[in-house]
Amino acid sequence: MQSAVIFDMDGVLVDSYHAHYQSWVAMAQREGFTFTEEQFAPTFGRTSREIIAHFWGADLTDERIAEMDAAKEAEYRRIVEDDFPAMPGARELIERLAANGFPLAVGSSGPPENVAMVLDQLGVGACFRAVVTGMDVTRGKPDPQVFLIAAERLDVAPPRCVVIEDAPAGVAAARAAGMKSIGLVSTGRTREELAEADLVVRHLSELSPEGIRKLG
């Protein structure tokens, strides 16, 4: 049975670290809060609503959390659309995997609008058989829910899935799902942070259908 590949989005398909941080700072300032990079970095990969609830939730209703979430993500899309930072090698790897018959999915904590924008900018939407976003889950990474849903939608058993991630929380989620993982050292990440992955690479061009097939 062919292995499946599940791609995280932020930090894997799009080099979005700085855009996300800028949008968090902008939203926090409008709300009268502060948000530092030291606070941001460990949260990268979790859903925005989880992050808002973690830092400021004691004083906010669910409705206010949703409003702040929407404002933050709209600001992010504005920043990214002005100069889309595609991850080098992402389009090429996706197209090679699809051409070699790999079932592909996106497993992202981001909202549907962000995922749709990234796939449209890359021009690879047709290559994916399943897309799972932050709106499909109730628990963000490191919980494995997002990847287990992706495997179910692909109709591929979790042990036959390989996850490509840039965040320690995502690597932990893949492991908890019973999947193999590839850690990508992207902006704001180090090889040491991703040491729990089954394979760590610095560039997507290091990956090939043959190598991923052996891993899965």
C-alpha positions in Angstrom: 0.0 0.0 0.0 1.3 3.4 -1.0 2.4 5.7 1.9 0.6 9.0 2.3 2.2 12.4 3.1 0.6 15.0 5.3 2.0 18.5 5.1 1.8 21.0 7.8 1.3 24.4 6.2 3.0 27.2 8.2 6.8 26.8 8.1 6.5 24.0 5.5 4.5 25.2 2.5 4.9 28.9 3.4 7.7 30.6 5.3 5.2 32.4 7.5 7.0 32.8 10.8 7.6 36.6 10.6 4.2 37.3 9.1 2.5 35.5 11.9 4.5 37.2 14.5 3.9 40.7 13.0 0.1 40.0 12.8 0.1 38.9 16.5 1.9 42.1 17.6 -0.5 44.2 15.5 -3.6 42.6 17.0 -2.3 42.6 20.5 -1.4 46.3 20.3 -4.9 47.2 19.1 -6.3 45.2 22.0 -4.0 46.9 24.6 -1.9 43.8 25.2 1.8 43.0 24.7 3.1 40.0 22.8 6.8 39.2 22.5 8.7 36.9 20.2 9.6 34.8 23.3 5.9 34.2 23.9 5.2 33.6 20.2 7.9 31.1 19.3 6.8 28.2 21.5 3.2 28.6 20.3 3.9 28.4 16.6 1.8 25.5 15.3 -1.1 25.8 17.8 -4.5 27.3 16.8 -4.8 31.1 17.2 -7.9 30.7 19.5 -5.8 28.4 21.8 -3.0 31.0 21.9 -5.4 33.8 22.7 -7.2 31.8 25.4 -3.8 30.8 26.9 -2.4 34.4 27.2 -5.6 36.5 27.7 -8.5 34.1 28.1 -9.2 34.8 31.7 -10.6 38.2 30.8 -12.3 37.2 27.5 -15.6 35.7 26.4 -15.6 33.0 23.7 -17.1 35.7 21.3 -14.2 38.1 22.0 -11.7 35.3 21.5 -13.3 34.5 18.1 -13.2 38.2 17.1 -9.6 38.6 18.0 -8.8 35.3 16.2 -10.5 36.6 13.0 -8.7 40.0 13.2 -5.3 38.4 13.8 -5.7 36.0 10.8 -7.0 38.8 8.5 -4.0 40.8 9.3 -1.7 37.8 8.6 -3.3 37.3 5.2 -2.9 41.0 4.3 0.8 40.8 5.1 1.4 37.5 3.2 -0.6 38.4 0.1 1.6 41.5 -0.4 4.7 39.3 -0.8 3.9 35.6 -0.7 6.9 33.8 1.0 6.6 30.3 -0.6 8.8 27.8 1.0 11.6 26.9 -1.4 11.0 23.5 -3.0 7.5 23.1 -1.7 5.7 23.2 -5.1 8.3 20.9 -6.7 8.1 18.3 -3.9 4.3 18.3 -3.9 4.1 17.8 -7.7 6.7 15.0 -7.6 4.9 13.2 -4.8 1.5 13.5 -6.6 3.0 12.3 -9.9 4.3 9.2 -8.0 0.9 8.4 -6.7 1.3 9.5 -3.0 -2.0 10.4 -1.4 -1.4 14.0 -0.1 -3.1 16.0 2.7 -2.7 19.3 4.5 -2.9 19.1 8.3 -2.8 22.7 9.6 -3.8 24.6 12.7 -4.6 27.6 10.5 -8.1 28.7 9.5 -9.6 27.5 6.1 -9.0 31.0 4.5 -5.3 30.8 5.2 -5.0 27.3 3.8 -7.0 28.1 0.7 -4.8 31.2 0.1 -1.6 29.2 0.4 -2.7 26.4 -1.9 -3.9 28.9 -4.4 -0.7 30.9 -4.3 1.4 27.7 -4.8 -1.0 26.4 -7.5 -1.1 22.9 -6.0 -4.6 22.6 -4.6 -5.5 19.8 -7.1 -2.6 17.7 -5.8 -4.3 17.2 -2.3 -6.9 14.7 -1.6 -7.7 16.0 1.9 -7.4 19.3 3.7 -7.7 19.6 7.5 -7.7 23.1 9.1 -8.0 24.5 12.5 -11.8 24.7 12.1 -11.9 20.9 11.8 -10.3 20.2 15.2 -11.1 20.9 18.8 -7.6 20.2 20.0 -4.5 21.7 18.5 -1.0 20.2 18.2 0.6 18.4 20.0 -2.7 16.6 20.1 -2.7 14.2 17.1 -6.3 15.0 16.1 -5.5 17.0 13.0 -3.3 14.2 11.6 -5.7 11.4 12.5 -8.5 13.2 10.7 -6.3 13.7 7.6 -5.4 9.9 7.6 -9.1 9.1 7.9 -10.0 11.3 5.0 -7.2 9.8 2.9 -8.4 6.3 3.9 -4.8 5.5 4.9 -3.8 3.8 8.2 -1.8 6.1 10.4 1.4 3.9 10.4 1.5 4.4 6.6 1.5 8.2 6.9 4.5 10.5 6.9 4.1 14.0 8.3 6.3 16.9 7.3 6.5 19.5 10.1 8.6 22.4 11.3 7.4 22.6 14.9 8.2 20.5 17.9 4.5 20.4 18.7 3.7 19.0 15.2 6.4 16.4 15.5 5.0 15.3 18.8 1.5 15.2 17.3 2.7 12.9 14.5 4.4 10.6 17.0 1.2 10.5 19.1 -0.8 9.6 15.9 1.5 6.7 15.3 3.0 8.3 12.2 6.5 8.9 11.0 7.7 12.5 10.8 10.1 14.7 8.9 11.3 17.8 10.7 12.0 20.8 8.5 14.4 23.4 10.0 12.6 26.5 9.0 12.6 30.1 10.2 12.7 30.2 14.0 13.6 26.5 14.4 16.7 24.5 15.1 17.7 21.0 14.3 17.9 20.3 18.0 14.3 21.3 18.5 13.2 18.8 15.9 15.4 15.9 17.2 12.4 13.7 18.0 11.5 13.5 14.2 12.4 10.4 12.3 14.3 12.5 9.8 15.4 16.2 10.0 16.2 18.2 6.9 17.1 21.8 6.2 15.5 22.1 2.8 12.6 20.4 1.1 14.8 19.7 -1.9 16.5 17.0 0.3 13.4 15.0 0.1 12.3 12.6 -2.7 9.5 10.2 -3.4 11.9 7.3 -3.0 13.3 8.5 0.4 9.8 9.2 1.8 8.6 5.8 0.6 11.4 4.1 2.5 10.6 6.1 5.6 6.9 5.3 5.5 
